[in-house]
Amino acid sequence: MCRRGPGGAVEILDRDEFLQHRERYGYPDHLVEIAERSCAEVAALLAAEAEPSASAPRGWLVALADLLCDPALAGQLT
């Protein structure tokens, strides 16, 4: 899994778990290649702040803050 942390750095999470599962469950090489390629693509998009991960999540976070009835939090996210 890839994510952009609070400081903007892109992190790849759970790679060790994926490798353990690869070994344990015998993931075929072509599946591993697809997963690694997909992860690299997502990481590049996150680093470039490309959509849908640039501004799209902000709207969902505002909606969540509204649902939680916290106008101050909603105001920080807009």
N, CA, C and O atoms as a Tinker XYZ file with bonds, in Angstrom:
   312  protein
     1  N      0.843000   -1.152000    0.000000    73     2
     2  CA     0.000000    0.000000    0.000000    64     1     3
     3  C      0.898000    1.226000    0.000000    63     2     4     5
     4  O      1.937000    1.254000    0.659000    81     3
     5  N      0.479000    2.239000   -0.750000    73     3     6
     6  CA     1.205000    3.502000   -0.808000    64     5     7
     7  C      0.385000    4.580000   -0.133000    63     6     8     9
     8  O     -0.845000    4.552000   -0.148000    81     7
     9  N      1.083000    5.523000    0.454000    73     7    10
    10  CA     0.395000    6.681000    1.009000    64     9    11
    11  C      1.344000    7.862000    1.019000    63    10    12    13
    12  O      2.566000    7.713000    1.011000    81    11
    13  N      0.747000    9.028000    1.036000    73    11    14
    14  CA     1.532000   10.249000    1.193000    64    13    15
    15  C      1.335000   10.684000    2.627000    63    14    16    17
    16  O      0.208000   10.924000    3.062000    81    15
    17  N      2.421000   10.785000    3.358000    73    15    18
    18  CA     2.361000   11.145000    4.765000    64    17    19
    19  C      2.107000   12.625000    4.959000    63    18    20    21
    20  O      2.054000   13.383000    3.990000    81    19
    21  N      1.950000   13.040000    6.204000    73    19    22
    22  CA     1.659000   14.444000    6.507000    64    21    23
    23  C      2.694000   15.416000    5.944000    63    22    24    25
    24  O      2.346000   16.536000    5.570000    81    23
    25  N      3.942000   15.009000    5.880000    73    23    26
    26  CA     4.982000   15.877000    5.335000    64    25    27
    27  C      5.077000   15.842000    3.819000    63    26    28    29
    28  O      5.884000   16.561000    3.230000    81    27
    29  N      4.259000   15.015000    3.182000    73    27    30
    30  CA     4.249000   14.929000    1.725000    64    29    31
    31  C      5.082000   13.790000    1.165000    63    30    32    33
    32  O      5.021000   13.510000   -0.032000    81    31
    33  N      5.862000   13.129000    2.014000    73    31    34
    34  CA     6.691000   12.026000    1.531000    64    33    35
    35  C      5.814000   10.816000    1.211000    63    34    36    37
    36  O      4.878000   10.497000    1.945000    81    35
    37  N      6.133000   10.155000    0.109000    73    35    38
    38  CA     5.393000    8.956000   -0.293000    64    37    39
    39  C      6.030000    7.757000    0.390000    63    38    40    41
    40  O      7.247000    7.574000    0.358000    81    39
    41  N      5.187000    6.950000    1.005000    73    39    42
    42  CA     5.658000    5.762000    1.715000    64    41    43
    43  C      5.000000    4.522000    1.121000    63    42    44    45
    44  O      3.832000    4.553000    0.732000    81    43
    45  N      5.749000    3.447000    1.055000    73    43    46
    46  CA     5.200000    2.152000    0.662000    64    45    47
    47  C      5.118000    1.327000    1.942000    63    46    48    49
    48  O      6.128000    1.025000    2.577000    81    47
    49  N      3.891000    0.973000    2.301000    73    47    50
    50  CA     3.647000    0.271000    3.552000    64    49    51
    51  C      3.408000   -1.216000    3.308000    63    50    52    53
    52  O      2.966000   -1.612000    2.229000    81    51
    53  N      3.693000   -2.008000    4.281000    73    51    54
    54  CA     3.373000   -3.436000    4.306000    64    53    55
    55  C      4.087000   -4.259000    3.232000    63    54    56    57
    56  O      3.633000   -5.351000    2.889000    81    55
    57  N      5.187000   -3.750000    2.706000    73    55    58
    58  CA     5.935000   -4.522000    1.705000    64    57    59
    59  C      6.454000   -5.822000    2.315000    63    58    60    61
    60  O      6.431000   -6.870000    1.671000    81    59
    61  N      6.918000   -5.745000    3.554000    73    59    62
    62  CA     7.421000   -6.954000    4.205000    64    61    63
    63  C      6.310000   -7.991000    4.362000    63    62    64    65
    64  O      6.544000   -9.186000    4.180000    81    63
    65  N      5.111000   -7.539000    4.698000    73    63    66
    66  CA     3.979000   -8.457000    4.819000    64    65    67
    67  C      3.633000   -9.086000    3.463000    63    66    68    69
    68  O      3.330000  -10.276000    3.379000    81    67
    69  N      3.685000   -8.275000    2.415000    73    67    70
    70  CA     3.423000   -8.798000    1.069000    64    69    71
    71  C      4.443000   -9.879000    0.714000    63    70    72    73
    72  O      4.080000  -10.924000    0.173000    81    71
    73  N      5.705000   -9.632000    1.015000    73    71    74
    74  CA     6.743000  -10.614000    0.693000    64    73    75
    75  C      6.569000  -11.895000    1.517000    63    74    76    77
    76  O      6.807000  -12.997000    1.022000    81    75
    77  N      6.150000  -11.740000    2.781000    73    75    78
    78  CA     5.881000  -12.920000    3.604000    64    77    79
    79  C      4.716000  -13.732000    3.018000    63    78    80    81
    80  O      4.771000  -14.960000    2.945000    81    79
    81  N      3.684000  -13.029000    2.611000    73    79    82
    82  CA     2.532000  -13.719000    2.019000    64    81    83
    83  C      2.892000  -14.350000    0.684000    63    82    84    85
    84  O      2.384000  -15.416000    0.336000    81    83
    85  N      3.768000  -13.689000   -0.061000    73    83    86
    86  CA     4.213000  -14.267000   -1.329000    64    85    87
    87  C      4.834000  -15.641000   -1.087000    63    86    88    89
    88  O      4.548000  -16.617000   -1.780000    81    87
    89  N      5.683000  -15.669000   -0.090000    73    87    90
    90  CA     6.350000  -16.924000    0.255000    64    89    91
    91  C      5.342000  -17.954000    0.795000    63    90    92    93
    92  O      5.316000  -19.106000    0.361000    81    91
    93  N      4.531000  -17.517000    1.733000    73    91    94
    94  CA     3.598000  -18.422000    2.405000    64    93    95
    95  C      2.548000  -19.002000    1.465000    63    94    96    97
    96  O      2.247000  -20.195000    1.509000    81    95
    97  N      1.993000  -18.137000    0.609000    73    95    98
    98  CA     0.894000  -18.570000   -0.246000    64    97    99
    99  C      1.320000  -18.872000   -1.685000    63    98   100   101
   100  O      0.495000  -19.250000   -2.517000    81    99
   101  N      2.601000  -18.704000   -1.966000    73    99   102
   102  CA     3.121000  -19.057000   -3.282000    64   101   103
   103  C      2.609000  -18.183000   -4.415000    63   102   104   105
   104  O      2.256000  -18.689000   -5.481000    81   103
   105  N      2.566000  -16.862000   -4.190000    73   103   106
   106  CA     2.115000  -15.971000   -5.251000    64   105   107
   107  C      2.971000  -16.211000   -6.494000    63   106   108   109
   108  O      4.197000  -16.269000   -6.399000    81   107
   109  N      2.344000  -16.348000   -7.639000    73   107   110
   110  CA     3.126000  -16.537000   -8.866000    64   109   111
   111  C      3.880000  -15.253000   -9.241000    63   110   112   113
   112  O      3.452000  -14.146000   -8.916000    81   111
   113  N      5.004000  -15.431000   -9.927000    73   111   114
   114  CA     5.853000  -14.290000  -10.289000    64   113   115
   115  C      5.099000  -13.212000  -11.056000    63   114   116   117
   116  O      5.303000  -12.022000  -10.813000    81   115
   117  N      4.227000  -13.616000  -11.980000    73   115   118
   118  CA     3.525000  -12.597000  -12.777000    64   117   119
   119  C      2.600000  -11.752000  -11.903000    63   118   120   121
   120  O      2.417000  -10.566000  -12.178000    81   119
   121  N      2.022000  -12.329000  -10.870000    73   119   122
   122  CA     1.173000  -11.575000   -9.959000    64   121   123
   123  C      2.009000  -10.593000   -9.149000    63   122   124   125
   124  O      1.596000   -9.453000   -8.937000    81   123
   125  N      3.163000  -11.021000   -8.702000    73   123   126
   126  CA     4.063000  -10.154000   -7.941000    64   125   127
   127  C      4.517000   -8.986000   -8.815000    63   126   128   129
   128  O      4.575000   -7.850000   -8.345000    81   127
   129  N      4.838000   -9.254000  -10.082000    73   127   130
   130  CA     5.254000   -8.189000  -11.004000    64   129   131
   131  C      4.140000   -7.162000  -11.186000    63   130   132   133
   132  O      4.397000   -5.959000  -11.197000    81   131
   133  N      2.905000   -7.639000  -11.330000    73   131   134
   134  CA     1.762000   -6.728000  -11.486000    64   133   135
   135  C      1.593000   -5.881000  -10.229000    63   134   136   137
   136  O      1.388000   -4.671000  -10.319000    81   135
   137  N      1.675000   -6.504000   -9.071000    73   135   138
   138  CA     1.516000   -5.776000   -7.806000    64   137   139
   139  C      2.616000   -4.740000   -7.631000    63   138   140   141
   140  O      2.339000   -3.611000   -7.225000    81   139
   141  N      3.850000   -5.098000   -7.928000    73   139   142
   142  CA     4.960000   -4.164000   -7.770000    64   141   143
   143  C      4.869000   -3.017000   -8.769000    63   142   144   145
   144  O      5.158000   -1.869000   -8.430000    81   143
   145  N      4.469000   -3.327000   -9.997000    73   143   146
   146  CA     4.309000   -2.289000  -11.017000    64   145   147
   147  C      3.174000   -1.327000  -10.616000    63   146   148   149
   148  O      3.304000   -0.109000  -10.748000    81   147
   149  N      2.081000   -1.887000  -10.135000    73   147   150
   150  CA     0.947000   -1.056000   -9.706000    64   149   151
   151  C      1.336000   -0.162000   -8.540000    63   150   152   153
   152  O      0.966000    1.011000   -8.498000    81   151
   153  N      2.076000   -0.714000   -7.602000    73   151   154
   154  CA     2.530000    0.061000   -6.455000    64   153   155
   155  C      3.426000    1.219000   -6.912000    63   154   156   157
   156  O      3.295000    2.338000   -6.416000    81   155
   157  N      4.322000    0.952000   -7.841000    73   155   158
   158  CA     5.214000    1.997000   -8.360000    64   157   159
   159  C      4.417000    3.084000   -9.076000    63   158   160   161
   160  O      4.739000    4.267000   -8.960000    81   159
   161  N      3.387000    2.693000   -9.811000    73   159   162
   162  CA     2.545000    3.670000  -10.511000    64   161   163
   163  C      1.795000    4.551000   -9.523000    63   162   164   165
   164  O      1.735000    5.768000   -9.693000    81   163
   165  N      1.228000    3.943000   -8.499000    73   163   166
   166  CA     0.498000    4.716000   -7.485000    64   165   167
   167  C      1.463000    5.645000   -6.746000    63   166   168   169
   168  O      1.131000    6.804000   -6.495000    81   167
   169  N      2.639000    5.155000   -6.398000    73   167   170
   170  CA     3.626000    5.990000   -5.705000    64   169   171
   171  C      4.020000    7.189000   -6.566000    63   170   172   173
   172  O      4.167000    8.295000   -6.047000    81   171
   173  N      4.192000    6.988000   -7.868000    73   171   174
   174  CA     4.537000    8.089000   -8.772000    64   173   175
   175  C      3.401000    9.111000   -8.849000    63   174   176   177
   176  O      3.648000   10.317000   -8.858000    81   175
   177  N      2.166000    8.631000   -8.905000    73   175   178
   178  CA     1.012000    9.540000   -8.934000    64   177   179
   179  C      0.906000   10.336000   -7.635000    63   178   180   181
   180  O      0.613000   11.531000   -7.655000    81   179
   181  N      1.146000    9.671000   -6.512000    73   179   182
   182  CA     1.118000   10.371000   -5.224000    64   181   183
   183  C      2.219000   11.427000   -5.160000    63   182   184   185
   184  O      1.984000   12.545000   -4.703000    81   183
   185  N      3.410000   11.075000   -5.614000    73   183   186
   186  CA     4.536000   12.008000   -5.579000    64   185   187
   187  C      4.274000   13.219000   -6.465000    63   186   188   189
   188  O      4.690000   14.332000   -6.143000    81   187
   189  N      3.580000   13.001000   -7.587000    73   187   190
   190  CA     3.266000   14.089000   -8.509000    64   189   191
   191  C      2.025000   14.861000   -8.084000    63   190   192   193
   192  O      1.641000   15.832000   -8.737000    81   191
   193  N      1.398000   14.434000   -6.997000    73   191   194
   194  CA     0.152000   15.012000   -6.517000    64   193   195
   195  C     -0.906000   15.030000   -7.616000    63   194   196   197
   196  O     -1.654000   15.995000   -7.768000    81   195
   197  N     -0.948000   13.949000   -8.367000    73   195   198
   198  CA    -1.926000   13.797000   -9.442000    64   197   199
   199  C     -3.251000   13.321000   -8.876000    63   198   200   201
   200  O     -3.302000   12.708000   -7.810000    81   199
   201  N     -4.306000   13.605000   -9.590000    73   199   202
   202  CA    -5.623000   13.127000   -9.181000    64   201   203
   203  C     -5.688000   11.615000   -9.394000    63   202   204   205
   204  O     -5.026000   11.101000  -10.296000    81   203
   205  N     -6.435000   10.919000   -8.622000    73   203   206
   206  CA    -7.446000   11.403000   -7.693000    64   205   207
   207  C     -6.932000   11.641000   -6.285000    63   206   208   209
   208  O     -7.737000   11.859000   -5.378000    81   207
   209  N     -5.635000   11.610000   -6.067000    73   207   210
   210  CA    -5.137000   11.703000   -4.692000    64   209   211
   211  C     -4.698000   13.101000   -4.295000    63   210   212   213
   212  O     -4.218000   13.291000   -3.177000    81   211
   213  N     -4.843000   14.077000   -5.163000    73   211   214
   214  CA    -4.404000   15.427000   -4.819000    64   213   215
   215  C     -5.494000   16.192000   -4.070000    63   214   216   217
   216  O     -5.376000   16.416000   -2.865000    81   215
   217  N     -6.540000   16.589000   -4.765000    73   215   218
   218  CA    -7.575000   17.395000   -4.119000    64   217   219
   219  C     -8.849000   16.618000   -3.831000    63   218   220   221
   220  O     -9.636000   17.026000   -2.976000    81   219
   221  N     -9.066000   15.520000   -4.519000    73   219   222
   222  CA   -10.316000   14.775000   -4.354000    64   221   223
   223  C    -10.570000   14.332000   -2.907000    63   222   224   225
   224  O    -11.703000   14.449000   -2.441000    81   223
   225  N     -9.574000   13.834000   -2.185000    73   223   226
   226  CA    -9.846000   13.392000   -0.810000    64   225   227
   227  C    -10.307000   14.518000    0.110000    63   226   228   229
   228  O    -11.032000   14.279000    1.076000    81   227
   229  N     -9.882000   15.750000   -0.192000    73   227   230
   230  CA   -10.235000   16.869000    0.674000    64   229   231
   231  C    -11.753000   17.016000    0.788000    63   230   232   233
   232  O    -12.269000   17.267000    1.877000    81   231
   233  N    -12.469000   16.862000   -0.326000    73   231   234
   234  CA   -13.928000   16.962000   -0.292000    64   233   235
   235  C    -14.548000   15.909000    0.604000    63   234   236   237
   236  O    -15.498000   16.185000    1.336000    81   235
   237  N    -14.008000   14.703000    0.544000    73   235   238
   238  CA   -14.523000   13.627000    1.401000    64   237   239
   239  C    -14.222000   13.903000    2.867000    63   238   240   241
   240  O    -15.037000   13.602000    3.739000    81   239
   241  N    -13.056000   14.474000    3.139000    73   239   242
   242  CA   -12.713000   14.798000    4.520000    64   241   243
   243  C    -13.622000   15.901000    5.068000    63   242   244   245
   244  O    -14.023000   15.864000    6.231000    81   243
   245  N    -13.946000   16.886000    4.217000    73   243   246
   246  CA   -14.869000   17.942000    4.635000    64   245   247
   247  C    -16.233000   17.344000    4.932000    63   246   248   249
   248  O    -16.856000   17.681000    5.938000    81   247
   249  N    -16.704000   16.448000    4.049000    73   247   250
   250  CA   -18.001000   15.804000    4.267000    64   249   251
   251  C    -17.998000   15.012000    5.572000    63   250   252   253
   252  O    -18.986000   15.022000    6.305000    81   251
   253  N    -16.900000   14.331000    5.863000    73   251   254
   254  CA   -16.787000   13.570000    7.101000    64   253   255
   255  C    -16.822000   14.508000    8.305000    63   254   256   257
   256  O    -17.506000   14.233000    9.292000    81   255
   257  N    -16.089000   15.610000    8.223000    73   255   258
   258  CA   -16.090000   16.571000    9.321000    64   257   259
   259  C    -17.497000   17.129000    9.537000    63   258   260   261
   260  O    -17.927000   17.313000   10.675000    81   259
   261  N    -18.213000   17.397000    8.439000    73   259   262
   262  CA   -19.592000   17.869000    8.564000    64   261   263
   263  C    -20.457000   16.822000    9.246000    63   262   264   265
   264  O    -21.288000   17.147000   10.095000    81   263
   265  N    -20.259000   15.572000    8.873000    73   263   266
   266  CA   -21.022000   14.497000    9.491000    64   265   267
   267  C    -20.754000   14.409000   10.986000    63   266   268   269
   268  O    -21.646000   14.101000   11.777000    81   267
   269  N    -19.542000   14.679000   11.346000    73   267   270
   270  CA   -19.157000   14.621000   12.758000    64   269   271
   271  C    -19.534000   15.907000   13.487000    63   270   272   273
   272  O    -19.244000   16.068000   14.673000    81   271
   273  N    -20.187000   16.829000   12.759000    73   271   274
   274  CA   -20.653000   18.102000   13.350000    64   273   275
   275  C    -19.521000   18.896000   13.972000    63   274   276   277
   276  O    -19.655000   19.416000   15.080000    81   275
   277  N    -18.409000   18.988000   13.265000    73   275   278
   278  CA   -17.282000   19.756000   13.754000    64   277   279
   279  C    -16.947000   20.843000   12.739000    63   278   280   281
   280  O    -16.062000   20.643000   11.907000    81   279
   281  N    -17.628000   21.988000   12.784000    73   279   282
   282  CA   -17.408000   23.048000   11.800000    64   281   283
   283  C    -15.965000   23.549000   11.793000    63   282   284   285
   284  O    -15.453000   23.925000   10.738000    81   283
   285  N    -15.311000   23.562000   12.932000    73   283   286
   286  CA   -13.923000   24.023000   12.981000    64   285   287
   287  C    -13.025000   23.125000   12.151000    63   286   288   289
   288  O    -12.163000   23.604000   11.414000    81   287
   289  N    -13.229000   21.831000   12.272000    73   287   290
   290  CA   -12.442000   20.882000   11.490000    64   289   291
   291  C    -12.762000   21.030000   10.008000    63   290   292   293
   292  O    -11.855000   21.028000    9.175000    81   291
   293  N    -14.033000   21.157000    9.677000    73   291   294
   294  CA   -14.425000   21.336000    8.272000    64   293   295
   295  C    -13.770000   22.586000    7.696000    63   294   296   297
   296  O    -13.321000   22.575000    6.550000    81   295
   297  N    -13.710000   23.668000    8.480000    73   295   298
   298  CA   -13.093000   24.903000    8.013000    64   297   299
   299  C    -11.612000   24.781000    7.760000    63   298   300   301
   300  O    -11.084000   25.457000    6.878000    81   299
   301  N    -10.924000   23.939000    8.507000    73   299   302
   302  CA    -9.483000   23.717000    8.315000    64   301   303
   303  C     -9.188000   22.972000    7.033000    63   302   304   305
   304  O     -8.100000   23.107000    6.473000    81   303
   305  N    -10.148000   22.181000    6.556000    73   303   306
   306  CA    -9.928000   21.325000    5.399000    64   305   307
   307  C    -10.293000   21.982000    4.084000    63   306   308   309
   308  O     -9.953000   21.458000    3.023000    81   307
   309  N    -10.982000   23.125000    4.125000    73   307   310
   310  CA   -11.389000   23.773000    2.873000    64   309   311
   311  C    -10.362000   24.761000    2.414000    63   310   312
   312  O    -10.540000   25.399000    1.376000    81   311
